């Protein structure tokens, strides 16, 4: 969105429209009532879901083995000058409706990422809306395996490694404490690690947030924007790694969000009380009071006030940019 905004400002409409046509499409709202807006005026809520299944052919719009390893509710206020990205733990224990058309209280509780396996994106959207009481306007499904090409197209990214670890995946890379410049394969391997950290999946979620910020900052850097070849490779790789809803328009997004920059992104984790064992499985339990207050602020477009009162300032990226 950052780079597309700059492209729109430069008048490269035909190119942006071509990218828009290259995007894979799905209709996650077909089974939901109420429809979705066709414009991006006013506040906007986008559900970002990322799969680490390494199965790019798994359908995202129907029940399958496709599971969401990354779930982010991205809120863009009506001012369109910032964005709040709320990471939802994949093991969060929530009510899952029987199907995408069912009432919110119709199903049983389970891990939120199970909704994707049970009913694809339609049930996932319904589950997230029931849990947050926030209306989802657009959906973007991300193939994290495809982000290897995105990272390489940018020439790699700088990520902070907080402790020395050895990857649990072949070829068993060693990550050294400090700022590491990583190519696509290395970055993807890093953000998959969780068992070596005391906070497990929360560490993995934190690393994914840092990775996304690093990608956005690198994409908006002068080195990318002034190199037509690098910029084209980056944008083409992004369109190849994501699937969006039918109403998602890159042209509209580029115009509306042309002023967004990496420093205007606020990463937050959905309030929770940590892990518990329920019915024999480890799950994450939501902090009901704090979560309700935050999602109420999101629904009423008052996130700025909520963040000021409840969240510490986001640390600067590892490269200081």
N, C-alpha and C positions, 0 to 999 in steps of 0.2 A: 504493500500500500504506500509506503514511504516513497519508493522509487517511482511507482506509477504516478503518484501525485506530482513529482517533479517532471515526469514525462508529459503529463497533461498540461502543466504550466508551460512547457516548451512547444506545445501544439502538435505533438506526434500522435494525432488521433487515429489515423489509419493503423499504425503499428499497435496501439493499445487495443483497438477493436479486433485486430488479428489475434492477439493474445487471448482476448475474451472468448473468441470462437474456438481456441485450442483447449480450453478448460473442459475437463470431464464433468458431466452434469448428472444430478440425481434429484429426486423429488421427495425429500424427507417430510414434507408437510401434507402429502396427498391424503393421509388418513386422519389428519387433525382438523378440527373445526376452527372456523374463524379466519382462515386465509392468512396471508402475510402481505405487508406493504410492498409496493412496487418501486418506491423511491427510498432514498437514504437521508431524507430530511428529518430533523429532530434527533433524539437519542436513538441508539442502535445497540442491540445485543446479538452477538455472534457466538455460536457454539463451535468451538474448535475441538476436534477429536483427532487424536493421533494413534495410529496402529504401529506396534512394534512386532507384529505377528510374522513379519518377513514373508507374507503371502500376498503379494500385490494383486493377485487375481481374485481374492476373496471379495464377494459382493458386499458393499457397505450399506446397501439400501434394503436388505432383507436379512432374516435370521440366518446365521452361518457361524463359522468358526472365527469370524472377525471379531476381535475384542479391542476395546479402547484402552490403551495403556496410558494415554494422556487425555485429560478432559479439562478444558479451559472455557469459562464463560467470559467473553470479552465484551466489556461495556464501554461504549463510546458516548459521552454526554452530548447534549444538543449543541454545545459550543464547538465540537469536533476538533478541539485543540489538544486532547489528551486521550488516553485509553487506560482502562483498568482491566487487567487480566487475572481472573480468579481461578486458580488451579483447584480442581476438585479431586481429592484422593480417589484412585480407581477402586479401592476397597471400602469406600464409604458405605455404611449400612443404611439403606434408604428403602422406602416403599416402592415397589416396581408394579405399575398397573398391569392388568392382565394382557392388554394389547394397547395399541396407539389410540384407539377410539374409546377406551374404557375410562371410567371415572378414576380420579386420583387414588381413592381409597379401596380400589377393587382388587388389588393383588396382594402379594406377600412381600416381606422385606428380603433384601439380598444385597450383594455388592453392586454398586452402581454400574460397573462395567459389564455386568451380566446382562443388563438390558440390551446392550448392543448385540450380544450373541442370541438372545431370545427373539428380538424383533427388529434388528438392524437400526438404521438411523431414525425411522419414524418412532419406534418405541423409546429410543434413547432421548429424543427431543421431548417426548411426553413425560418421561421419567424426570428429566432435568427441570422441566417446567413445573411439575408437581412438587418437586423437592424445594425449588427456589421461589416459586410463585412469580417468576420473571418470564415474560414473553420473549421467546427466541425469534429473531427476525431473519437470520441467515445461518447457514451451516457450512462449515469447511472441514472436510475430512482430509487429514494429512497422512501420507505414507512416509513414515520416518526413514525408511530405507531409501526412499527417493531423495531425502535431504542430504545424502552423501554427495550426489551430483550438484545439489544447490551449494553446498559448502565448498566443493572443489572449484565451482565456477567463480566463486568469490576469492579464490586463492587461499582458502583456509581461514580459521578464526582463532583468536586468542582466548583461552579459557583458564580459569583459576582452578588448580587442583589443590585441595586442602590437606591431603595426606598421601603418602606413598602407598600405592596399591598395585596389585597385579590383576589384570582382567580375568574374569572367569570364562571368557570365550576365546576360542582360538583366534589368532596365534598367541594368546596370553600376553598382550602388551603390558609393559610396565609404565605406570603414570607416576611422575615425580612431583613432589610438592612444589608449588609455585605456579607461575603463569606459563602455560604450555601453548605453543602454536600447533594446532591440529588440522590435518586434512580431513576430508569427509569421512573416511573409514575410521580414523582415530576418534573424531568427535562423536560419531554414532556409537562407537564402542564405549566411550566414556559415559555418555548419558544413559547407557543401559545398565551400568553398574549400580548395585544396591546392597548386596549381601555383605560387602566389606565395611559398611558404615553402621555406626550404632543406631542411627535413626532409619536405616533401611530404605523403604520406598519413599520416605519423605526426602531423603538425600537425592534420590534419583529425580524426583519431581523438581527439587531446587536446581539441580544441574540442567534440567530441560529448560527451565525458565532462563537461566544464564545463557544457555545456548541460543535460544530464540532472540534474546536481547543482542547477543554478539552478532548474530546473522543480520538483524535489522540495522545495527550500527554500521556494519561493514557494507551492507547494500547501499546505505545512504552516504557512504564516504566518497570523497572526490575521486579516489582511484578507480572506483567502479563507474561513476557517472561520466568520467572523461574518457573511458575506454569503450567504444562502441561494441567491440567484440566481447569483452568481459560482461558488459551490461546485457547484451543479447543472450549470451550463454546462461547468465543468472536467471533472467526472466523466463526463458524457455524451460529451464530446469524446474523452476517453481511451478509453472503451469502443468508440467508433467508429473508433479508430486502431489497435487491436490485435486479433490473432487468437491464441487460446490453445488448449491441448490440452484434450481431453474431461474430464480429471480435475481441471482447475484450478478452484478454488472461491474466489471473492472473500470469501465469508463466513468460510471457514477462514483465509484469508490475513489478513483484518482482525483476527481474534481473536489469531492467533499473533504477528503482527508489529506490534501496536499500540504498542509501545515504540520502534520504529525512528524515527530522526530523521536529517536530512541530515548532521549532524556524525558520525553513526555509519557513514557510507559510506566505504569505502576503495577508490579506483580504482587499478588496477594494469594494466600492459601485459605480456602474455605475453613472457617473456624471449626475446630474439632477438639475432642478430649483424648485423643490418642487411640491406641489399639486395645481391643478387648476380645476375648474368646466367646463367641455366641454360637450355640448349636454346633460346637466342635470345630468352628473355623475362626481364624483371626480376621477381624474386621476393624474398620475405623469408625468411631462413634462421633457423630456431629455434636458440636456445642450448640444446642438448640437455640438458646437465648441470643448468643452472639451472631449465629448464622442468620436467624430471622431478622435481626436488626440490619445486618449488612445487605441482605437481599432485598429488604424493604427499601433501603437507600438506593439500591440499583434500580428497582422498579419505579421509584419516584424521581430518578435522575438527581439524587443528592449525594452521590458517592464522594464528592470532594470533601464535604463536611464530615462524612463518616470516616474517611481515611485520615483526615487531619486529627480527629479525636482518638483514633484507634490504632494507627499504623505508624511505625517508625519510618523515617525517610529511606528510600531505596538506595543501597550502596552503589557507588559508581562502578562501571564495568572494570574488569581487570586491567585493561589497557589504558584506563584513565580517560577514555574518550566519552 
